[in-house]
Amino acid sequence: METRREERIGQLLQELKRSDKLHLKDAAALLGVSEMTIRRDLNNHSAPVVLLGGYIVLEPRSASHYLLSDQKSRLVEEKRRAAKLAATLVEPDQTLFFDCGTTTPWIIEAIDNEIPFTAVCYSLNTFLALKEKPHCRAFLCG
């Protein structure tokens, strides 16, 4: 049988799926308990949730909370805006390194097809996206 503490931790985890952080005061209001109760829950429970500077966040050392499939569909419009801004910084004949991430495809898409540039990456998906750019020399590191 699940304890009330485990139920509260579960509710916090569900809320953190929608947002990267949750203020302690908001968590207390959400759960209908005091901030001290939440502090005790987090101190006495080995869940992948911690309290940092007044905010409840997923445990940074826990990689289990990051799912690429979830991240691809999060904040898409913000990623597109950031990608368009980043693409304006690309100048002809520059050499760029493309790291992995869910914003990278948006950056590549936003780069003007007429700009010649060299790209270095280590992800096959990124490499294939770069190969779609007509004036891009792409290098895949192994």
ABEGO torsion letter per residue (X at the ends): XBBAAAAAAAAAAAAAAABABBBAAAAAAAAGBBAAAAAAAAAABABABBBBGGBBBBBAABAAABBAAAAAABGAAAAAAAAAAAAAABBBGBBBBBBBEAAAAAAAAABBAABBBBBBBABAAAAAAAAABAABBBBBBX
